Amino acid sequence: MNQITIWHNPRCSKSREALSILEENDCEKEVVQYLQTNPSKEQIKNILKMLGLKPRELMRIKEDIYKELHLKDETDDEKLIEAMAKNPKLIERPVIIKGDKAIIGRPTSIVAEFIKD
């Protein structure tokens, strides 16, 4: 089985649930606390490619920082990626990565299926 990487926020119940699923399935895993070690713009671009998403689709649009930075009206994908790199709280969680594929682990029920593929 490929190593699984999880972009994890220990304060998030969905992220904790996803991590528990990985542990219950004895997955070899790397836990990245992305709020402490901000992902680079390149890492975010890579994740977006794996997810097949546009930058806004990876963003937590209800976060206060989203409103404070006036990102609702931003149309430049590079600026949205830069905002996530500088403010990782904007990144939806948890992100689960296996090989060259990734998912956002919401609902967490999709995590077990993803790691079995």
Secondary structure, DSSP 8 states (H G I E B T S, - for coil): ---EEEE--TT-HHHHHHHHHHHHTT--EEEE-TTTS---HHHHHHHHHHHT--GGGGB-TTSHHHHHTTGGG---HHHHHHHHHH-GGGB-S-EEEETTEEEE--STHHHHHHHH-
